[in-house]
C-alpha cells in the first residue's frame, strides 16, 4: 500500500512518541494548518485497516476540553515495517490504562520529548533514547515479569521509576538524563523522590542499566521539570539548605515546563 509523505511522517512520529495530540503534531511541523491535519488524521482513521486510532477525553474543570490522543494500531506498525527501516516502534497494547489516570502528567512528559525532537529537526543533535514510565518490558500474561523500562532498583531493594530516561547525542558525546515531570505543588513528594534519585546516582544504577546499549556513558544528571515555578523555587531553596546534597550540586537541574515550551529544551537549567 502506498502512503503519502505526510501520512508516513505522522506514523513515524507516533512510533517514536507512542502518543501524540494534534497540538504536539503541529509542534513537530507535520502540518502548519490544524484543520488540514485533523482532516488527514480523520481520513487515516477511516481506512479499511486504520493505521492510527485515537481516544477522546472529557473536560477538565480547570483546563477545559482535553485534546484527543492518537496512537499507532497493529496495521500502522505493519505499514511502518513495510515502508521504513525503523527498528523500535512504540504503540500501546490495548487501552486499559490509556491516559485515564494521568492525562496531564503523561501529556507533559511527551511535551518534553517533543521539545527534544524539535532540537533534532533543527540539526542540533539526535535523540537516541526517550524511555518513559509508561513503556513496559517483559510480559505479565506469560511470565509475570512486566516492569517499567525506567525502573531503577536500589541496593536496599527499594526502587524508583523515573518519568523518563534520555540519551541525547549532541554530535560530540552522549548526554544522559533521568527526567522527572512534577505536576502540582507538593514539595514534600518532590523531595522524597529526589532523595531516591540521589541514592540511585551514588550507586550508578542508571549507568549500569544503560551500559549494555551505550557502553561509553559515564554519568548522568537528574532533570526536574516543574509545572509550577513556585514549586520549583520552594524545592530548590530547601535542597540548597540540606547538607546531604552539598556534593550533588550540578547533578540536579530544574526548569519550568513553560520555559521549555517557549525557549526549547537546552539552556537555562538551574542548579540549587
C-alpha positions in Angstrom: 0.0 0.0 0.0 1.3 3.4 -0.9 1.1 6.3 1.6 1.7 10.0 1.3 4.8 11.6 2.8 2.7 13.4 5.4 1.0 10.2 6.4 4.3 8.4 6.8 5.6 11.3 8.9 2.6 11.0 11.2 3.2 7.3 11.6 6.9 7.8 12.3 6.4 10.4 15.0 3.7 8.2 16.6 6.2 5.3 16.6 8.7 7.5 18.4 6.4 9.1 20.9 3.7 6.4 21.3 1.0 9.0 21.9 0.5 12.5 20.4 -2.1 15.2 20.4 -2.8 17.4 17.4 -1.0 20.3 19.1 2.1 18.1 19.6 2.0 17.0 16.0 1.8 20.7 14.9 4.8 21.5 17.2 6.7 18.8 15.3 5.9 20.5 12.0 3.8 17.8 10.5 1.4 20.4 9.1 1.0 24.1 9.7 -2.8 24.2 9.5 -4.7 22.5 12.2 -7.8 21.9 10.1 -5.7 20.2 7.4 -4.0 18.0 10.0 -7.3 17.0 11.5 -8.7 16.0 8.1 -5.6 13.9 7.4 -5.9 12.1 10.7 -9.7 11.6 10.3 -9.1 10.1 6.8 -6.4 7.7 8.2 -8.7 6.6 10.9 -11.3 5.6 8.3 -9.1 3.4 6.1 -10.1 -0.2 5.7 -7.3 -1.1 8.1 -6.7 2.1 10.0 -3.0 2.7 10.9 -3.9 5.0 13.7 -6.6 5.2 16.4 -7.5 7.9 19.0 -9.1 8.3 22.3 -11.3 11.2 23.3 -11.5 12.6 26.8 -13.9 14.8 28.6 -13.3 18.2 30.1 -11.1 19.2 33.0 -12.6 21.7 35.5 -9.6 24.0 35.1 -8.2 23.3 31.7 -11.4 22.8 29.8 -11.8 20.3 27.0 -8.9 17.9 26.8 -7.3 17.1 23.4 -7.7 13.6 21.9 -4.7 11.4 21.9 -3.5 9.5 18.8 -1.5 6.3 18.6 -0.5 3.5 16.2 -2.5 0.4 15.6 -1.1 -3.0 14.6 -1.9 -2.0 11.0 0.1 1.1 11.4 3.1 -0.8 12.8 2.9 -3.1 9.8 2.9 -0.2 7.4 6.0 1.3 9.0 7.8 -2.0 8.8 7.0 -2.1 5.1 7.9 1.5 4.3 10.7 2.4 6.7 13.7 0.9 8.5 12.5 2.0 12.0 13.6 -0.7 14.5 11.8 0.4 17.6 8.1 1.0 17.1 6.1 2.1 20.2 2.4 1.6 20.4 0.0 0.7 23.3 -1.1 -2.9 23.7 -4.7 -2.3 24.4 -6.2 0.8 26.0 -7.0 -0.3 29.6 -4.6 2.3 31.1 -4.7 4.8 28.2 -4.3 8.1 29.9 -7.3 7.6 32.2 -5.5 8.3 35.4 -2.6 10.6 34.4 -3.6 12.6 31.3 -1.8 15.8 32.2 1.3 14.2 33.6 1.7 11.8 30.6 1.0 14.6 28.1 3.6 16.9 29.7 6.2 14.1 29.7 5.6 13.8 25.9 5.7 17.6 25.5 9.3 17.3 26.8 10.1 14.6 24.2 8.6 16.8 21.5 10.9 19.6 22.6 13.9 17.4 22.1 12.6 16.2 18.7 12.3 19.8 17.7 16.0 20.2 18.5 16.8 17.2 16.4 14.8 18.6 13.5 17.0 21.7 13.7 20.1 19.6 13.4 21.4 20.2 16.9 21.8 16.5 17.8 20.0 13.2 17.9 17.6 11.8 20.4 18.8 8.2 20.8 16.6 7.2 23.7 13.5 8.5 25.4 12.1 5.7 27.5 9.2 6.6 29.8 7.5 5.3 32.8 4.6 4.1 30.7 6.9 2.0 28.5 6.9 -1.6 29.7 9.2 -4.6 29.2 8.5 -8.2 30.0 5.1 -9.8 29.9 2.7 -10.3 32.8 0.5 -12.7 30.9 3.1 -15.4 30.2 6.0 -14.7 32.7 4.6 -12.3 35.3 7.7 -10.1 34.8 6.3 -6.8 33.3 8.0 -3.7 34.6 8.6 -0.1 33.6 11.6 0.5 31.4 12.7 3.3 33.7 12.5 1.3 36.9 15.7 1.8 39.0 16.3 -0.8 41.7 18.5 0.4 44.6 20.8 -1.7 46.7 18.3 -2.0 49.6 15.7 -3.4 47.1 13.7 -0.3 47.1 13.1 1.3 43.7 12.1 4.4 41.9 10.5 4.8 38.5 11.9 7.8 36.6 9.4 9.6 34.4 11.8 9.3 31.5 15.4 8.2 30.7 17.0 10.2 28.0 20.2 9.7 25.9 21.0 12.6 23.6 23.8 12.7 21.1 25.0 16.3 20.8 27.3 15.4 17.8 30.3 15.3 20.2 29.3 13.0 23.0 26.3 11.4 24.8 24.3 13.3 27.4 22.3 11.1 29.7 19.4 12.3 31.9 16.9 10.9 34.3 13.8 13.1 33.9 11.1 13.9 36.5 8.0 15.9 35.5 6.4 17.4 38.5 2.7 18.5 38.4 1.0 20.0 41.4 2.6 21.8 44.3 3.5 19.0 46.8 7.2 19.9 47.5 7.4 17.1 50.1 6.7 14.5 47.5 9.3 16.0 45.2 11.9 16.0 47.9 11.3 12.3 48.7 11.6 11.3 45.1 14.8 13.3 44.7 16.4 11.7 47.7 15.8 8.3 46.0 17.4 9.7 42.9 20.4 10.8 45.0 20.8 7.2 46.2 20.5 5.9 42.6 23.1 8.4 41.5 25.6 7.4 44.2 25.1 3.7 43.3 25.3 4.3 39.5 22.1 2.4 38.9 21.1 4.2 35.7 24.6 3.9 34.2 24.5 0.1 34.8 21.1 -0.1 33.2 22.2 1.7 30.1 25.7 0.3 29.6 24.7 -2.7 27.5 23.2 -0.4 24.9 25.5 2.7 25.4 28.9 1.3 26.5 30.7 4.7 26.6 28.5 6.6 29.0 30.0 7.6 32.4 27.4 9.5 34.3 24.2 11.4 34.1 22.1 14.3 35.6 18.6 14.4 37.0 16.4 16.9 35.3 13.4 18.2 37.2 10.7 19.9 35.1 8.0 21.8 37.1 4.5 22.7 36.1 4.6 25.5 38.7 7.5 27.8 39.1 6.6 28.3 42.8 7.1 24.6 43.5 10.5 24.7 41.8 11.6 27.7 43.8 10.5 26.2 47.1 12.0 22.8 46.4 15.4 24.3 45.3 15.6 26.6 48.3 15.1 23.6 50.7 17.6 21.4 48.8 20.2 24.2 48.9 20.0 24.2 52.7 20.2 20.4 53.0 23.9 19.4 53.7 23.1 15.9 52.3 23.0 17.5 48.8 26.2 19.5 49.3 28.3 17.3 46.9 25.4 16.9 44.4 25.2 20.4 43.1 25.2 20.3 39.4 23.7 16.8 39.2 20.2 18.1 39.9 18.9 20.7 37.4 15.5 22.3 37.2 13.4 24.2 34.7 9.7 25.0 34.2 7.7 23.3 31.5 6.5 26.7 30.3 10.1 27.8 29.7 10.9 24.5 27.8 7.9 25.0 25.6 8.7 28.7 25.0 12.5 28.6 24.6 13.5 25.0 23.9 14.9 22.1 25.9 18.5 23.2 26.3 19.8 26.2 28.2 18.8 27.9 31.4 18.7 24.8 33.6 19.1 25.9 37.2 21.1 24.1 39.9 20.3 24.7 43.6 
